[in-house]
C-alpha cells in the first residue's frame, strides 16, 4: 500500500480528501501546516506528497524547497493544491521542482489520476536508475536539463518569444515544421479542413502546453494548422535543438513520451465522442471542454465563436445553435451575445 502525505490547513478539506484517498486504498498521513509537514515527510518518507500552497507557519513553496535540499526526501513526487491559477504562480512551483499542480476546486478523479500518474512515473524512473545507472546519464553535460519542467523553463528563458492576436495564424498545414512551441499565455487551436471545406478543430492547447510536434527523423511538414483562440504568447525553439536535448537526457524523453501519450488518449476520447455521442451530449461536452481549457469557473462567461464550438463538437453550426437554445430553455446555460455562462454544471455533465 502506497503512503500519501497530505499537507492542508483547511480542516474540512483535509479530512474529506484523506477519506477519499483512504477509500482508494492509500495509507494517508495528514498535516495541518507546512512546518509539521516537513517533519512528517522526513520521518515517514511517504511515496508521494500532496500539499496546499497558502498555509500558516510555512507555505507550500517553503515545504517543497526544504524537502528538495534533503537527499532523503528530494526524490518524493510532489503535487501542489492551490486556488492560484496564474501562470507565474504555476511556474514558481514548477521551478522549485513540483511534479504537478491542481487548482481548487478539483474533481476527485483528477486528484486520483494525478497521484496514480506520478507514482507510476516514479516507479518507472526508479527502474531506469537501477538498471542503467540513469543518474549519471540523465543530466546533459551541455545544458544540465533533468526533467520536463526544466525543459519548459529552457523554452521560456531561451526560446524565441512570439505574440499572436486572437484569430492570428501561428502556422499552416503543409509548412515546414522547423519549430516546437511552448504556450506561455493564451489558448491555441489546431485544425484541419475536410474535403468539403469545413473546419475541424482537432485539439485545444492552453498555457504550459507544447505545440507543433511532428517527426524528429523526417522533415515532415505540419499536418494541421494552428491559430490563436485568444491573444497568446509562445516561446519557440528549433526542432533540431530539442532533438539534441532529448538525445542527451533520457529522463526528459520519458516524460515527454508520457505527456504525448496522454494527449493522444485525450484526442481519442474526443474522436469517440464526436463519432458516437448525440448532438446534445457533443455540445455539452464541448462547452465543458472549452471551460476547462480557458480555466473558467462555472459562473464565468465563455467567449468563443459558434463555429469553433461546432468544429470541436463535430456538428453543423446550425445544429449547435439549436442545441444551445434548448440548453438555455432548460436552464443549463445563459447566452448573452457571443458569451455562454454555465448555470448548471452537473446538469451539463449528465446530458445524454
C-alpha positions as CSV (number, residue, x, y, z in Angstrom):
1,X,0.0,0.0,0.0
2,X,1.4,3.4,-1.0
3,X,1.6,6.2,1.5
4,X,0.5,9.7,0.9
5,X,1.4,12.7,3.0
6,X,-1.4,15.3,2.7
7,X,-0.5,18.8,4.0
8,X,-3.5,21.1,4.1
9,X,-4.6,23.7,6.7
10,X,-8.3,23.6,5.9
11,X,-9.6,21.0,8.3
12,X,-12.7,20.0,6.3
13,X,-10.9,19.7,3.0
14,X,-8.0,17.8,4.7
15,X,-10.4,15.3,6.3
16,X,-12.5,14.9,3.2
17,X,-9.5,14.4,0.9
18,X,-7.9,12.0,3.3
19,X,-11.1,9.9,3.4
20,X,-11.2,9.9,-0.4
21,X,-7.6,8.7,-0.6
22,X,-8.1,6.0,2.1
23,X,-11.2,4.7,0.2
24,X,-8.9,4.4,-2.8
25,X,-6.6,2.0,-0.9
26,X,-3.9,4.5,0.1
27,X,-2.4,5.0,3.5
28,X,-2.7,8.7,4.4
29,X,-0.7,10.8,6.8
30,X,-2.0,14.3,7.4
31,X,-0.5,17.5,8.5
32,X,-2.3,20.8,9.3
33,X,0.5,23.1,8.2
34,X,3.8,23.2,6.3
35,X,6.1,23.2,9.4
36,X,4.6,19.9,10.7
37,X,4.5,18.6,7.1
38,X,8.3,19.0,6.7
39,X,8.9,17.0,9.9
40,X,6.5,14.2,8.9
41,X,7.9,14.0,5.4
42,X,11.4,13.4,6.8
43,X,10.2,10.9,9.5
44,X,7.7,8.9,7.4
45,X,9.3,9.1,3.9
46,X,5.9,8.9,2.1
47,X,5.6,7.7,-1.5
48,X,4.1,11.0,-2.6
49,X,3.2,14.4,-1.1
50,X,0.1,16.4,-1.8
51,X,0.5,19.9,-0.4
52,X,-1.5,23.2,-0.3
53,X,0.3,26.4,-1.0
54,X,-1.3,29.1,1.2
55,X,-0.7,27.9,4.8
56,X,0.5,29.3,8.1
57,X,3.9,28.7,9.6
58,X,5.5,27.5,6.3
59,X,3.7,27.8,2.9
60,X,3.8,25.1,0.2
61,X,6.7,26.6,-1.6
62,X,8.7,26.6,1.6
63,X,7.8,22.9,2.2
64,X,9.0,21.9,-1.3
65,X,12.1,23.9,-1.0
66,X,13.0,22.4,2.4
67,X,12.4,18.9,1.2
68,X,14.4,19.4,-2.1
69,X,17.5,20.2,0.0
70,X,17.3,16.9,1.8
71,X,18.7,13.9,-0.1
72,X,16.3,11.6,1.7
73,X,13.2,13.4,0.5
74,X,14.1,15.3,-2.7
75,X,13.1,12.3,-4.9
76,X,9.5,12.1,-3.5
77,X,6.8,13.1,-6.1
78,X,5.2,16.4,-5.1
79,X,1.8,17.7,-6.1
80,X,0.6,21.2,-5.3
81,X,-3.1,22.1,-4.5
82,X,-4.0,25.7,-4.8
83,X,-6.6,28.2,-5.7
84,X,-3.9,30.2,-7.5
85,X,-4.2,29.8,-11.3
86,X,-1.8,32.4,-12.6
87,X,1.0,31.2,-14.9
88,X,3.7,32.9,-12.8
89,X,2.4,31.0,-9.7
90,X,2.4,27.7,-11.5
91,X,5.8,28.5,-13.0
92,X,7.2,29.3,-9.5
93,X,6.0,25.9,-8.1
94,X,7.4,24.0,-11.1
95,X,10.7,25.9,-10.8
96,X,11.1,24.6,-7.3
97,X,10.6,21.0,-8.6
98,X,6.9,20.2,-8.2
99,X,5.6,17.3,-10.3
100,X,2.1,18.6,-10.8
101,X,-0.3,21.4,-10.0
102,X,-4.0,21.0,-9.3
103,X,-6.3,24.0,-8.8
104,X,-9.1,24.1,-6.3
105,X,-11.8,23.1,-6.5
106,X,-10.6,19.8,-8.1
107,X,-12.5,16.7,-9.1
108,X,-11.9,13.5,-7.2
109,X,-10.9,11.7,-10.4
110,X,-8.5,14.5,-11.3
111,X,-6.6,14.1,-8.0
112,X,-6.5,10.3,-8.1
113,X,-5.4,10.4,-11.7
114,X,-2.5,12.8,-10.9
115,X,-1.4,10.7,-7.9
116,X,-1.5,7.4,-9.9
117,X,0.4,9.0,-12.8
118,X,3.1,10.4,-10.6
119,X,3.6,7.2,-8.7
120,X,3.8,5.2,-11.9
121,X,6.3,7.6,-13.3
122,X,8.4,7.5,-10.1
123,X,8.4,3.7,-10.3
124,X,9.4,3.7,-14.0
125,X,12.3,6.2,-13.4
126,X,13.4,4.2,-10.4
127,X,13.7,1.1,-12.5
128,X,15.7,3.0,-15.1
129,X,18.1,4.2,-12.4
130,X,18.6,0.7,-11.1
131,X,19.0,-0.9,-14.4
132,X,21.0,1.6,-16.4
133,X,22.7,3.9,-13.8
134,X,20.4,6.6,-15.0
135,X,21.6,9.2,-12.5
136,X,24.8,9.8,-14.5
137,X,23.1,9.9,-17.9
138,X,20.1,12.0,-17.1
139,X,22.0,15.2,-16.8
140,X,23.2,16.7,-20.1
141,X,26.9,17.9,-20.0
142,X,25.9,20.9,-22.0
143,X,22.6,22.1,-20.7
144,X,22.1,20.3,-17.4
145,X,18.3,19.8,-18.1
146,X,16.9,17.0,-15.9
147,X,13.2,16.9,-16.3
148,X,10.2,18.2,-18.2
149,X,9.7,21.3,-16.0
150,X,13.3,22.4,-16.6
151,X,12.8,21.9,-20.3
152,X,9.8,24.2,-20.2
153,X,11.9,26.7,-18.3
154,X,14.5,26.4,-21.1
155,X,11.8,27.3,-23.6
156,X,10.7,30.2,-21.5
157,X,14.3,31.5,-20.9
158,X,16.0,30.8,-24.3
159,X,13.1,30.4,-26.8
160,X,12.2,33.0,-29.4
161,X,9.1,34.8,-28.0
162,X,6.2,35.4,-30.4
163,X,2.9,37.1,-29.7
164,X,-0.2,36.4,-31.7
165,X,-3.5,38.3,-31.6
166,X,-6.8,36.4,-31.4
167,X,-7.5,34.8,-34.8
168,X,-3.9,35.1,-36.0
169,X,-2.4,32.0,-37.7
170,X,0.7,30.6,-36.0
171,X,1.5,28.1,-38.7
172,X,-0.4,26.5,-41.5
173,X,-0.8,22.9,-42.6
174,X,1.9,21.9,-45.1
175,X,4.5,24.4,-43.9
176,X,8.0,23.1,-42.8
177,X,7.9,22.1,-39.2
178,X,11.1,23.8,-38.1
179,X,10.0,24.9,-34.5
180,X,8.4,23.5,-31.4
181,X,6.5,25.9,-29.2
182,X,5.5,26.2,-25.5
183,X,2.4,28.3,-24.9
184,X,3.3,30.9,-22.2
185,X,-0.1,32.6,-22.3
186,X,-3.4,32.2,-24.1
187,X,-5.3,29.4,-25.9
188,X,-4.4,27.9,-29.3
189,X,-6.5,25.6,-31.6
190,X,-5.1,23.1,-34.1
191,X,-7.4,22.5,-37.0
192,X,-7.8,20.9,-40.4
193,X,-10.2,21.4,-43.4
194,X,-12.2,18.4,-44.5
195,X,-12.9,17.6,-48.2
196,X,-16.0,19.8,-48.1
197,X,-14.0,22.8,-46.8
198,X,-15.4,22.6,-43.3
199,X,-13.0,23.3,-40.4
200,X,-12.5,20.6,-37.8
201,X,-10.7,21.6,-34.6
202,X,-8.5,18.6,-33.5
203,X,-7.1,19.9,-30.3
204,X,-7.2,22.9,-27.9
205,X,-4.0,23.9,-26.3
206,X,-3.7,26.1,-23.1
207,X,-0.9,27.8,-21.2
208,X,2.0,25.4,-20.4
209,X,1.2,23.1,-23.3
210,X,3.6,22.2,-26.1
211,X,2.6,22.8,-29.7
212,X,3.8,21.7,-33.1
213,X,5.3,18.2,-32.6
214,X,6.0,16.2,-35.8
215,X,8.6,13.6,-36.7
216,X,12.1,14.2,-35.5
217,X,13.5,11.9,-38.1
218,X,12.0,13.2,-41.3
219,X,11.4,16.8,-42.3
220,X,7.7,16.3,-42.0
221,X,5.6,19.4,-42.6
222,X,2.9,20.5,-40.1
223,X,-0.1,18.1,-40.6
224,X,-2.6,20.7,-39.4
225,X,-2.8,24.5,-38.9
226,X,-2.6,26.3,-35.5
227,X,-4.5,29.6,-34.7
228,X,-4.7,31.7,-31.6
229,X,-8.2,31.4,-30.0
230,X,-7.3,34.4,-27.7
231,X,-4.3,36.7,-27.5
232,X,-1.4,34.3,-27.0
233,X,2.3,34.3,-26.3
234,X,4.5,31.4,-27.4
235,X,8.2,30.5,-26.9
236,X,9.7,28.5,-29.7
237,X,13.0,26.6,-30.3
238,X,14.1,24.7,-33.3
239,X,13.3,21.1,-33.7
240,X,17.0,20.3,-34.1
241,X,17.8,21.9,-30.8
242,X,15.1,20.0,-29.0
243,X,16.3,16.8,-30.6
244,X,19.8,17.4,-29.2
245,X,18.3,17.9,-25.7
246,X,16.3,14.7,-25.9
247,X,19.3,12.7,-27.1
248,X,21.2,13.8,-24.0
249,X,18.5,13.3,-21.4
250,X,16.6,10.0,-21.2
251,X,14.6,11.4,-18.3
252,X,13.1,14.2,-20.4
253,X,12.5,11.8,-23.3
254,X,10.5,9.5,-21.0
255,X,8.5,12.4,-19.5
256,X,7.8,13.9,-22.9
257,X,6.7,10.5,-24.3
258,X,4.3,10.1,-21.3
259,X,2.9,13.6,-22.0
260,X,2.3,12.9,-25.7
261,X,0.7,9.6,-24.9
262,X,-1.7,11.3,-22.5
263,X,-2.5,13.8,-25.3
264,X,-3.2,11.0,-27.7
265,X,-5.6,9.4,-25.2
266,X,-7.5,12.7,-24.8
267,X,-7.8,13.1,-28.6
268,X,-9.1,9.5,-28.9
269,X,-11.8,10.2,-26.3
270,X,-12.8,13.4,-28.2
271,X,-13.0,11.5,-31.5
272,X,-15.1,8.7,-29.9
273,X,-17.4,11.4,-28.6
274,X,-17.7,13.0,-32.0
275,X,-18.4,9.7,-33.6
276,X,-20.9,8.2,-31.3
277,X,-22.5,10.8,-29.0
278,X,-25.7,12.6,-29.5
279,X,-25.7,16.2,-30.7
280,X,-26.8,17.3,-27.2
281,X,-24.0,15.4,-25.5
282,X,-21.4,16.6,-28.0
283,X,-22.5,20.2,-27.4
284,X,-22.5,19.8,-23.6
285,X,-19.1,18.1,-23.5
286,X,-17.6,20.7,-25.8
287,X,-18.8,23.6,-23.6
288,X,-17.3,21.9,-20.6
289,X,-14.0,21.3,-22.6
290,X,-13.7,25.0,-23.5
291,X,-14.5,26.0,-19.9
292,X,-11.7,23.7,-18.7
293,X,-9.1,24.9,-21.3
294,X,-10.0,28.5,-20.8
295,X,-9.7,27.9,-17.0
296,X,-13.2,29.2,-16.4
297,X,-15.3,28.6,-13.2
298,X,-18.9,27.5,-13.5
299,X,-20.3,31.1,-13.3
300,X,-17.7,32.7,-15.6
301,X,-18.7,33.5,-19.2
302,X,-17.0,31.7,-22.0
303,X,-16.4,33.9,-25.0
304,X,-16.0,31.6,-28.0
305,X,-17.3,31.6,-31.6
306,X,-20.2,29.3,-32.5
307,X,-18.0,28.0,-35.4
308,X,-15.2,26.9,-33.0
309,X,-17.7,25.2,-30.7
310,X,-19.3,23.4,-33.7
311,X,-15.9,22.4,-35.1
312,X,-14.7,20.8,-31.8
313,X,-18.1,19.1,-31.3
314,X,-18.0,17.8,-34.9
315,X,-21.5,19.1,-35.7
316,X,-23.1,21.6,-38.0
317,X,-23.2,25.2,-36.7
318,X,-27.0,25.3,-37.2
319,X,-27.4,22.1,-35.1
320,X,-25.2,23.7,-32.4
321,X,-27.2,26.9,-32.3
322,X,-30.5,24.9,-31.9
323,X,-29.0,22.8,-29.1
324,X,-27.7,25.9,-27.3
325,X,-31.2,27.4,-27.4
326,X,-32.6,24.2,-25.9
327,X,-29.9,24.3,-23.2
328,X,-30.9,27.8,-22.4
329,X,-34.6,26.9,-22.1
330,X,-33.6,24.0,-19.8
331,X,-31.7,26.4,-17.5
332,X,-28.3,24.8,-18.2
333,X,-26.7,27.9,-19.7
334,X,-27.2,31.6,-20.2
335,X,-26.5,33.2,-23.6
336,X,-25.5,36.9,-23.9
337,X,-24.4,37.7,-27.4
338,X,-21.3,35.5,-28.0
339,X,-20.9,34.7,-24.3
340,X,-22.0,31.5,-22.8
341,X,-22.4,31.2,-19.0
342,X,-22.8,27.7,-17.4
343,X,-25.7,27.8,-14.9
344,X,-26.0,24.1,-14.1
345,X,-22.6,22.4,-14.3
346,X,-23.8,19.0,-13.0
347,X,-26.7,19.2,-15.5
348,X,-24.4,19.7,-18.4
349,X,-22.3,16.8,-17.3
350,X,-25.3,14.5,-17.2
351,X,-26.6,15.4,-20.7
352,X,-27.1,12.3,-22.9
